[in-house]
Every structure is written in C-alpha cells, then in structure tokens.
C-alpha cells in the first residue's frame, strides 16, 4: 500500500518524509534532515544515520572507510557503522518500493517521537508518504551499531 498525504510528484520525493518498514524497524526516510528534526522534536546537532543503496553509492559520496573494515561493511546486514562521527548503513533491502530505489541515499530515523515508542497515529500525521507491504508496519530491534577505525571496532548498541 502506498498512501500519499500530499500531492507529491515522485521526482521530488527526496524532500518528502516517507514512513516505511526499513531493513530493521519502522522508520522515517528523507533527504531533508531539518524536517526530520522538527518531526522528532530532536536537537539539530544530533546527526542522523545515512542509509546508502549500496557500497558503490557510498564511495561515490566521497566517504572513506579503513581498508581493513571494507569487507565487514559490505558483509554485515542490519548494521550501522560510525567512522569519524559519521553514521551510515549500507542496505540494499531497505528500499522496498520501486519509487524509493531512485534515491541513492536517505537519512533514516525510527518512526517515533524522541525517547517514545512507535505510535501509528503520530507517524501517519507526520509522514507525507506511507509505504506499506502486506506485513504492515511493525516495530522491531534497531540496527547494531559499531564504531570503527583502522585498528579496532567497538560495539555501541
């Protein structure tokens, strides 16, 4: 099911707030970080996770990771990495819908108010576009979170 709350052209989807089931849990996706901050009542200084379509797009964004960690990043699923205070995830299956696949990356955050549980009513009010499959939207475990550098890896969540 795809539900539009506003008259949105798909060519401008990158500035819309999309509510969808991501690879880990139900979340908001957008390329508009200030609007995500406003929706979540969150400090603008707190960064969002950037979800990339694949590793090739990640490299095209001029992001670098230690050579010793590249295989780990390619291989691990449902995992977020922090390198030099930049949080990202590579997720081929996060983009379930064909119109979401045209975005090569999105900021991602859980679909709830900061520090609160998932509320479908809240999410439907805030989202411009709702993408849902037959499994519906459900809250699940957040991604694993690792901070990595050349020499070590530390699990944060």
Buried (B, 14 or more C-beta within 10 A) or exposed (E): EEEEBEEBEEEEBBEBBBBBBBBBBBBBBBBBBEBBBEBBEBEEEEEBBBBBBBBEBBEEEEBEBBEEBEEBBEEBEBBBBBBEEEBBBBBEEBBBBEBBEEBBBBBBBBBBBEEEEBEBEBBBEBBBBBBBEEEEBEBEEBBBBBBBBEEEEEEEE
